[in-house]
Amino acid sequence: MSNVAVIGAGAWGTGLAIVLGRKGTHRVRLWAHESEVCESISQRRVNEKFLPGRQIPESVTASNDLAAVLETAEVVVSVMPSQHCRALFERMRPLIPPQTFIVSATKGLEENSLQRMSEVIAQVLHRDSASSSAIGALSGPSFAQEVARGDPTAITIASTDANLLLRVQKDFSDPGFRVYTNADVAGVELGGALKNVIAIAAGICDGLGLGHNSAAALITRGLAEMTRLVVACGGRSETMAGLAGLGDLVLTCTGGLSRNRSVGVELGRGKRLPEIIAGMHGMVAEGVFTTTAAVGLARARGVEMPIAEQMHAILHDGKSPRAAIQDLMTRSGKSES
């Protein structure tokens, strides 16, 4: 039996704990910030707040005691919102031995530093270039509800550490959850984060009553600007044609379970962002934070990202969605390649 700690008991963290727990070969400890989540899991084997209706295996225990959750953990899976990553790892640093594998499953960027989650974690844990390779990024098209239900799902684990890749592929894979490996950490992490920005735009199109032409154009051109930034940051363009790029982008832009898309739908219908966030009852749409970071990163790298720029103007400057679309459609003519 191996010991795995999952830090973050939102929908995705709980879904991953279910995947690990249903194999019967792991002891899974799930850390939750909310005491009512721990109580719900311990007493009723369901996370009623974030993933209702999905039974959690007996091999998964929940606690809000970080030290107890991390004790003897061989693999730590980080699934907290991106803006809490740094502070939580500061708390966990004395509790995580250097040899522990770290897997980030958070799809976001840190708003102030513009760093990817693996970069934040490596910085906080003071892992030098030789040891920071034992940090990986897990991403791909995966709604937590469907993963927990056992629907066939394929994702990717990215790391420069071959042992971590093999360990995660072995530990997470089962007949309902297929894990591919990838050495492109920057591409996989950026793909998982940037697609949330495009998903908000896709939701806006739906909220405005626009049709399939608009959605198809948005997804295609969104992928193009995601790829430009990934390559500028040292990632590979091929990664954007895979699970963490096109796969996750299509899912998040078209699926009804996408929180980022849902934010966009409400923006398209005329609601203001604070009102939308208040109605999410503690759930997080990473794209709201990532939009600011993506625009900052693009400007720093000299990369043109017109969709992200317009999303930032809508989310943070009060620009109307229709005006943003008009500005996108009337930009000067470009070559597709």
TIDRENLUM-555838 format. One record per residue (C-alpha): residue in one letter; x, y negated, z negated. Coordinates in steps of 0.2 Angstrom, whole numbers, plus 2048, in hexadecimal, padded with zeros to 3 digits. Last residue first. Layout:
! residues N
NODE type  xx  yy  zz
NODE    A   X   Y   Z
...
END
This chain:
! residues 337
NODE type  xx  yy  zz
NODE    S 7FF 764 8CA
NODE    E 7ED 75D 8CA
NODE    S 7F4 74D 8D3
NODE    K 7ED 73E 8CB
NODE    G 7E1 72F 8CF
NODE    S 7DF 721 8C3
NODE    R 7D4 723 8B4
NODE    T 7C1 721 8B8
NODE    M 7BB 732 8B1
NODE    L 7C5 731 8A1
NODE    D 7BF 71F 89E
NODE    Q 7AD 724 8A1
NODE    I 7AE 733 896
NODE    A 7B4 727 888
NODE    A 7A7 71B 88B
NODE    R 79A 729 88A
NODE    P 7A1 72F 879
NODE    S 7A0 71E 871
NODE    K 7B0 717 86A
NODE    G 7B0 716 857
NODE    D 7C3 714 854
NODE    H 7C6 724 84B
NODE    L 7BC 732 852
NODE    I 7B8 72B 863
NODE    A 7C9 723 866
NODE    H 7D2 732 861
NODE    M 7C7 73D 86D
NODE    Q 7CC 731 87B
NODE    E 7DE 733 877
NODE    A 7DC 746 876
NODE    I 7D4 746 887
NODE    P 7E1 73A 88F
NODE    M 7F0 744 889
NODE    E 800 73D 892
NODE    V 810 743 88A
NODE    G 81E 737 885
NODE    R 824 743 876
NODE    A 820 736 869
NODE    R 810 731 871
NODE    A 80A 743 873
NODE    L 80F 747 860
NODE    G 804 738 85B
NODE    V 7F6 73C 865
NODE    A 7F6 74E 85F
NODE    A 7F8 749 84D
NODE    T 7E9 73E 84E
NODE    T 7DE 74B 857
NODE    T 7E5 758 84B
NODE    F 7DB 750 83C
NODE    V 7CA 751 845
NODE    G 7CF 761 84E
NODE    E 7D0 76B 83D
NODE    A 7BE 76B 83B
NODE    V 7BD 770 828
NODE    M 7AF 777 81E
NODE    G 7AA 76F 80E
NODE    H 798 76D 811
NODE    M 799 769 823
NODE    G 78B 75B 822
NODE    A 797 74F 81A
NODE    I 7A3 751 829
NODE    I 795 74C 835
NODE    E 78F 73D 82B
NODE    P 7A1 737 82A
NODE    L 7A3 73A 83D
NODE    R 795 72F 843
NODE    K 786 737 84B
NODE    G 781 733 85D
NODE    R 77C 743 865
NODE    G 78E 744 86D
NODE    L 795 743 85C
NODE    E 78A 751 856
NODE    V 790 75C 864
NODE    G 7A2 757 861
NODE    V 7A1 75D 84F
NODE    S 799 76D 855
NODE    R 7A8 770 861
NODE    N 7B4 76E 852
NODE    R 7AA 77A 847
NODE    S 7AA 787 855
NODE    L 79C 795 851
NODE    G 792 790 861
NODE    G 7A0 795 86C
NODE    T 7A5 78B 87C
NODE    C 7B3 77F 878
NODE    T 7BA 78A 86A
NODE    L 7BA 79A 874
NODE    V 7C1 793 884
NODE    L 7CF 78A 87B
NODE    D 7D3 79A 870
NODE    G 7D6 7A4 880
NODE    L 7DE 797 88A
NODE    G 7EC 793 87D
NODE    A 7EE 79F 86F
NODE    L 7E8 7AE 879
NODE    G 7F2 7AB 888
NODE    A 7F4 79E 896
NODE    M 7FA 791 88A
NODE    T 808 79D 885
NODE    E 80E 79D 897
NODE    S 812 78A 896
NODE    R 81F 78E 889
NODE    G 823 784 879
NODE    G 831 777 877
NODE    C 826 768 871
NODE    A 825 761 883
NODE    V 81F 772 889
NODE    V 811 772 87C
NODE    L 80D 760 880
NODE    R 80B 763 892
NODE    T 801 774 88F
NODE    M 7F4 76B 884
NODE    E 7F2 75E 892
NODE    A 7EF 76B 89F
NODE    L 7E3 776 894
NODE    G 7D9 766 891
NODE    R 7D8 764 8A4
NODE    T 7D1 775 8A6
NODE    I 7C5 775 896
NODE    L 7BF 763 89B
NODE    A 7BB 768 8AD
NODE    A 7B2 777 8A8
NODE    A 7A7 76E 89B
NODE    S 7A3 760 8A7
NODE    N 79E 76C 8B5
NODE    H 794 776 8A8
NODE    G 788 768 8A4
NODE    L 787 758 89A
NODE    G 779 756 88D
NODE    L 783 749 883
NODE    G 785 755 874
NODE    D 78B 762 880
NODE    C 799 757 887
NODE    I 79D 751 875
NODE    G 79F 764 870
NODE    A 7AC 766 87E
NODE    A 7B5 757 878
NODE    I 7B6 75E 866
NODE    A 7BC 76E 86E
NODE    I 7CA 765 877
NODE    V 7D1 75F 866
NODE    N 7CF 770 85F
NODE    K 7D9 777 86D
NODE    L 7E8 76D 867
NODE    A 7EA 777 857
NODE    G 7EA 789 85D
NODE    G 7F4 784 86C
NODE    L 801 77B 862
NODE    E 804 78A 856
NODE    V 805 796 865
NODE    G 811 78B 86F
NODE    A 81C 786 861
NODE    V 81E 798 85B
NODE    D 822 79F 86C
NODE    A 829 7B1 868
NODE    N 818 7B9 86B
NODE    T 810 7C9 864
NODE    Y 7FF 7D0 867
NODE    V 7F3 7D5 85A
NODE    R 7E3 7DF 85D
NODE    F 7D5 7DE 850
NODE    G 7C6 7EA 852
NODE    P 7CF 7FA 853
NODE    D 7DC 7F5 846
NODE    S 7EB 7E9 847
NODE    F 7EF 7DE 838
NODE    D 7FD 7E7 82F
NODE    K 805 7EE 83E
NODE    Q 806 7DE 849
NODE    V 80A 7D4 839
NODE    R 819 7E0 835
NODE    L 81F 7E1 847
NODE    L 81F 7CE 849
NODE    L 827 7CB 838
NODE    N 835 7D7 83C
NODE    A 838 7CF 84D
NODE    D 83B 7BE 845
NODE    T 839 7B0 852
NODE    S 826 7AF 84E
NODE    A 815 7AF 856
NODE    I 807 7BA 852
NODE    T 7F9 7BC 85F
NODE    I 7E6 7BF 85F
NODE    A 7DA 7CC 867
NODE    T 7C9 7CF 860
NODE    P 7BD 7DD 862
NODE    D 7AE 7D9 857
NODE    G 7B0 7E0 845
NODE    R 7A3 7D5 83C
NODE    A 7B1 7CC 833
NODE    V 7B9 7C8 843
NODE    E 7A9 7C2 84A
NODE    Q 7A5 7B7 83B
NODE    A 7B7 7B0 83B
NODE    F 7B7 7AA 84D
NODE    S 7C7 7B0 855
NODE    P 7CF 7AA 866
NODE    G 7E1 7AA 862
NODE    S 7ED 7A5 854
NODE    L 7FA 7AC 847
NODE    A 80A 7A2 844
NODE    G 819 7AA 83C
NODE    I 826 7A6 82F
NODE    A 835 7B2 82C
NODE    S 83E 7A7 839
NODE    S 840 79B 82B
NODE    S 84E 7A5 824
NODE    A 85D 7A1 830
NODE    S 857 78F 834
NODE    D 856 78B 822
NODE    R 847 78E 817
NODE    H 845 780 80B
NODE    L 833 787 806
NODE    V 82C 775 80A
NODE    Q 835 773 81A
NODE    A 831 785 820
NODE    I 81F 783 81C
NODE    V 81D 772 824
NODE    E 825 778 834
NODE    S 81B 788 834
NODE    M 80B 77D 833
NODE    R 810 772 842
NODE    Q 816 761 83E
NODE    L 80F 750 843
NODE    S 816 749 832
NODE    N 806 73F 82E
NODE    E 7F8 74A 835
NODE    E 7FF 75B 831
NODE    L 7FA 766 840
NODE    G 7EC 772 842
NODE    K 7E7 784 844
NODE    T 7EB 78D 834
NODE    A 7F0 79F 835
NODE    S 802 79D 82E
NODE    V 80A 7AD 82A
NODE    I 818 7AD 81D
NODE    F 823 7BD 81B
NODE    T 82B 7BE 80A
NODE    Q 83E 7BF 809
NODE    P 841 7AE 801
NODE    P 836 7B2 7F2
NODE    I 825 7A8 7F1
NODE    L 820 7A3 7DF
NODE    P 82B 794 7DD
NODE    R 825 78D 7EE
NODE    M 812 78F 7EB
NODE    R 80E 77E 7E4
NODE    E 818 775 7F1
NODE    F 810 782 7FE
NODE    L 7FF 77B 7F8
NODE    A 804 769 7FA
NODE    R 80B 76C 80C
NODE    C 7FC 776 812
NODE    H 7EE 76B 80C
NODE    Q 7EC 760 81C
NODE    S 7ED 770 827
NODE    P 7DE 778 81E
NODE    M 7E3 788 815
NODE    V 7E6 799 81E
NODE    S 7F8 79E 819
NODE    V 7FA 7B0 819
NODE    V 808 7B6 80D
NODE    V 810 7C7 811
NODE    E 81A 7D1 804
NODE    A 80F 7CB 7F5
NODE    T 816 7D1 7E5
NODE    E 80D 7C3 7DB
NODE    L 806 7B7 7E7
NODE    V 7F4 7B9 7E2
NODE    A 7F8 7B8 7CF
NODE    A 803 7A9 7D1
NODE    L 7F6 7A0 7DB
NODE    D 7E8 7A2 7CF
NODE    N 7D8 79E 7D8
NODE    S 7D4 7B1 7DA
NODE    A 7CC 7BD 7E6
NODE    T 7CF 7D0 7E8
NODE    V 7CE 7D9 7F9
NODE    S 7D0 7EC 7F8
NODE    E 7BD 7ED 7F4
NODE    P 7BA 7E8 806
NODE    I 7B0 7D7 809
NODE    Q 79F 7D8 810
NODE    R 79A 7CB 81D
NODE    G 789 7C2 81A
NODE    P 790 7B1 815
NODE    L 7A1 7AC 81B
NODE    F 7A5 79B 813
NODE    K 79A 798 803
NODE    E 793 7AA 801
NODE    N 7A4 7B2 802
NODE    V 79D 7C4 7FF
NODE    R 7A3 7D2 7F4
NODE    R 794 7CE 7E8
NODE    Q 79D 7CC 7D7
NODE    S 7B0 7C9 7DB
NODE    I 7AC 7C1 7EC
NODE    S 79F 7B5 7E6
NODE    E 7A9 7B1 7D6
NODE    C 7B9 7AD 7E0
NODE    V 7AE 7A2 7EB
NODE    E 7A6 799 7DC
NODE    S 7B8 795 7D5
NODE    E 7BC 78B 7E5
NODE    H 7CE 78A 7EA
NODE    A 7CE 79C 7F0
NODE    W 7DD 7A8 7F0
NODE    L 7DA 7B9 7F8
NODE    R 7E4 7C8 7F2
NODE    V 7E5 7D6 7FE
NODE    R 7EC 7E7 7F9
NODE    H 7EF 7EF 809
NODE    T 7ED 801 811
NODE    G 7DA 802 811
NODE    K 7D9 7FB 822
NODE    R 7C9 7F1 81D
NODE    G 7D3 7E6 812
NODE    L 7DE 7DE 81F
NODE    V 7D0 7DA 82B
NODE    I 7C5 7D4 81C
NODE    A 7D3 7C9 816
NODE    L 7D4 7C1 828
NODE    G 7C2 7BD 828
NODE    T 7C3 7B5 816
NODE    G 7D1 7AA 81C
NODE    W 7C7 7A6 82B
NODE    A 7B7 7A1 822
NODE    G 7C0 798 814
NODE    A 7C9 7A2 807
NODE    G 7DA 79A 808
NODE    I 7EB 7A2 804
NODE    V 7EA 7B4 809
NODE    A 7F7 7BF 7FF
NODE    V 7FC 7D0 806
NODE    N 802 7DF 7FC
NODE    S 807 7EF 805
NODE    M 800 800 800
END
